Amino acid sequence: MDLKERISVVLVGTQSAGNIGMVCRAMKNMGLYDLRLVAPACNVDHPEAPKFAVSAKDLLENAKFYASLEDALADCEFSVATTRRHGKYRNEISTPDEIVTRFAGCAPQSRLALVFGREDSGLTTDEVAMCRWQATISTADEYGSLNLSQAVLIFCYEFLKGAAPVAVEEKPAREIAGSAALEPLYSHMERTLMRIGYLNPQNPEHMMRTMRRIYARAELDEREVASLRGMLSQIDWACAEFKGKKGA
């Protein structure tokens, strides 16, 4: 697959139609064409969108709309949450060129989504947790805020610069499971861990974010996901007579 068929740019909750137009232009400059809009917070039909898209109006017209980030990532084996904030759930953050290198070693038919958040607040912690990798653009300490289209342009440029044929390996590359397989796994895991008293029912997301990070690093394939689902199903069956949390 050509690089432009493997990379999707996902904008979450974008607040300015003009920014969407500028993102279209940035993408087309770098040879990318798959734009996905998740619950935009602006009128995409506003005149500023085609005005700033200039000669990339075709990307704007062909943009796909999604109600949730999970839906937008369903066919992508890999996803990158772009963030400039660090914190408890925002660690192991890569640079754009490091993401390019990592993706170059993946199966040649796999897809990658570059996920960008809202202009004023970026991605939520839950949205970041939904992505396999995290990345940030290094900036001067005095002023770290980038315009949305600038950030998209830098990431797209790194992929254009780093595009090269993937070396043929002696053994087939692993086909990593995508969000369509992982999200049901995480939902099943949360239900099972709640049932056996492992998760705090008042804040199950706290531990589930840790679980997501663990399995994101493992880069599970479809067979491994199925094995984990089978294990969880066996736990569900075995705990039918569960008497409460250990030590309670």
C-alpha positions in Angstrom: 0.0 0.0 0.0 1.2 3.5 -0.8 1.9 5.7 2.2 -1.0 8.0 1.4 -3.3 5.0 1.7 -1.9 4.0 5.1 -2.0 7.3 7.0 -5.2 9.0 8.2 -5.4 12.3 9.9 -8.1 12.4 12.6 -9.3 15.7 14.1 -11.3 15.5 17.3 -13.7 18.2 18.2 -12.2 20.9 16.0 -13.5 24.3 16.8 -12.6 26.3 13.7 -13.7 25.6 10.1 -10.7 27.6 9.0 -8.4 25.3 10.8 -10.0 22.3 9.1 -9.4 24.0 5.7 -5.7 24.7 6.6 -5.3 21.1 7.7 -6.5 19.9 4.3 -3.9 22.1 2.6 -1.1 20.8 4.9 -2.1 17.2 4.2 -2.2 17.7 0.4 1.2 19.4 0.5 2.6 16.2 2.0 0.7 13.8 -0.2 -1.9 12.6 2.4 -5.6 12.5 1.6 -7.6 10.6 4.3 -9.1 13.2 6.6 -11.4 12.0 9.4 -13.5 14.4 11.5 -14.7 13.3 15.0 -17.7 15.3 16.3 -16.4 18.7 15.0 -17.5 21.7 17.2 -17.9 24.0 14.2 -19.9 24.3 11.0 -17.7 22.5 8.5 -19.7 24.1 5.7 -18.6 27.6 6.9 -17.0 29.6 4.0 -13.7 29.7 5.9 -13.1 26.0 5.4 -12.8 26.0 1.6 -11.2 29.5 1.7 -8.2 28.2 3.7 -8.1 24.8 2.0 -7.2 26.7 -1.2 -6.4 23.9 -3.8 -7.2 21.1 -1.3 -10.9 21.5 -1.4 -11.2 17.9 -2.6 -9.9 16.7 0.8 -12.5 18.8 2.5 -15.3 17.4 0.3 -14.2 13.8 0.9 -13.6 14.1 4.6 -15.3 11.3 6.6 -17.3 12.1 9.7 -17.5 10.0 12.9 -19.5 10.3 16.1 -16.7 8.9 18.3 -12.9 8.5 18.2 -13.4 4.7 18.7 -15.3 4.6 15.4 -12.7 6.7 13.6 -9.9 4.3 14.7 -11.7 1.0 14.0 -9.8 0.1 10.8 -6.4 1.3 12.0 -4.0 -1.1 13.7 -1.9 1.9 15.0 -2.8 5.3 16.3 -0.9 8.2 17.7 -2.3 10.7 20.2 -0.6 14.0 19.7 -0.1 15.9 22.9 2.1 18.6 24.4 1.1 17.9 28.0 3.0 15.4 30.2 1.5 13.7 33.2 0.5 10.5 35.0 -1.3 9.1 31.9 0.9 10.8 29.3 4.3 9.2 29.4 6.5 7.3 27.0 5.9 10.2 24.6 7.8 9.9 21.2 8.8 12.6 18.7 7.3 12.6 15.2 10.4 11.1 13.6 10.5 8.3 16.2 6.9 7.4 15.3 7.9 7.3 11.6 10.7 4.8 12.4 8.4 2.6 14.5 5.7 2.5 11.8 8.2 1.7 9.2 8.9 -1.6 10.9 5.2 -2.6 10.9 3.5 -4.8 8.4 3.3 -3.0 5.0 -0.5 -3.3 4.9 -1.1 -1.8 8.3 -2.8 1.6 8.8 -1.9 4.5 11.2 -4.1 7.3 12.5 -2.6 10.6 13.6 -5.0 12.0 16.1 -5.2 15.7 16.9 -7.3 17.3 19.6 -9.2 20.5 20.2 -7.4 23.8 19.6 -7.9 25.0 23.2 -7.6 21.8 25.2 -6.3 19.0 23.0 -7.3 15.4 23.6 -8.8 14.2 26.8 -7.1 11.6 29.0 -9.5 8.9 27.8 -8.9 9.8 24.2 -5.1 9.6 24.7 -5.6 6.2 26.4 -7.5 5.0 23.3 -4.4 5.5 21.1 -1.5 3.0 20.9 1.3 5.6 20.9 1.7 9.2 22.1 3.8 11.9 20.4 4.7 15.5 20.8 6.5 18.2 18.8 9.5 19.8 20.6 9.1 23.6 20.9 10.7 26.5 22.7 10.0 26.7 26.4 8.8 30.3 26.1 5.8 29.4 23.9 4.9 25.8 23.2 1.4 26.2 21.6 1.2 25.3 17.9 -1.6 26.0 15.5 -3.5 22.8 14.6 -2.5 22.9 11.0 1.1 23.6 11.9 1.2 20.5 14.0 -0.5 18.4 11.3 2.0 19.7 8.7 5.0 18.8 10.9 3.8 15.2 11.4 2.9 14.8 7.7 6.3 16.2 6.7 8.1 13.6 8.8 6.2 10.8 7.2 6.8 12.2 3.7 10.5 12.6 4.5 10.8 9.1 6.1 8.8 7.3 3.4 10.8 4.4 2.0 10.1 0.8 0.9 9.8 -1.5 3.9 12.7 -4.0 3.9 11.6 -7.6 3.1 12.0 -9.8 6.1 12.7 -13.5 6.1 9.5 -14.1 8.1 6.1 -12.3 7.5 5.5 -9.2 9.7 3.0 -9.7 12.4 -0.4 -8.3 11.7 -1.2 -6.2 14.8 -4.8 -6.1 16.0 -6.6 -2.8 15.4 -9.0 -0.8 17.5 -11.9 -2.8 16.3 -10.5 -5.9 18.1 -8.9 -4.1 21.1 -11.8 -1.9 22.2 -14.1 -5.0 22.8 -11.2 -6.6 24.6 -10.9 -3.7 27.0 -14.6 -3.5 27.5 -14.7 -7.3 28.3 -11.7 -6.8 30.6 -13.3 -4.0 32.5 -16.5 -6.0 33.1 -14.6 -9.0 34.3 -12.3 -7.1 36.6 -15.3 -5.2 38.0 -17.1 -8.5 38.6 -14.2 -10.1 40.6 -13.7 -6.9 42.7 -10.3 -5.9 41.2 -11.4 -2.5 39.9 -12.7 0.4 42.0 -16.3 0.8 40.9 -16.1 4.5 41.7 -13.1 5.0 39.3 -12.5 1.9 37.1 -10.9 4.1 34.4 -7.8 4.7 36.6 -6.6 1.0 36.4 -8.0 0.5 32.9 -5.7 3.2 31.6 -2.8 1.2 33.0 -4.1 -2.0 31.4 -4.4 -0.1 28.1 -0.7 1.0 28.3 0.5 -2.5 29.1 -1.3 -4.1 26.2 -0.4 -1.2 23.8 3.3 -2.0 24.5 2.6 -5.7 23.8 1.3 -4.9 20.3 -1.1 -7.8 20.3 -2.1 -9.6 17.2 -5.6 -11.0 16.5 -4.8 -14.5 17.9 -3.5 -13.0 21.1 -6.6 -10.9 21.5 -8.7 -14.0 21.0 -6.6 -15.8 23.7 -7.1 -13.0 26.2 -10.9 -12.9 25.5 -11.0 -16.7 26.0 -9.2 -16.3 29.4 -11.6 -13.6 30.5 -14.6 -15.8 29.5 -13.2 -18.6 31.6 -12.8 -16.2 34.5 -16.4 -15.1 34.0 -17.5 -18.7 34.2 -15.3 -19.6 37.2 -16.4 -16.7 39.3 -20.1 -17.5 39.1 -19.9 -18.3 42.9 -17.8 -15.2 43.7 -18.3 -14.3 47.4 -16.7 -10.8 47.3 -13.4 -9.1 47.2 -10.5 -10.9 48.9 -10.0 -9.6 52.4 -13.3 -7.7 52.4 
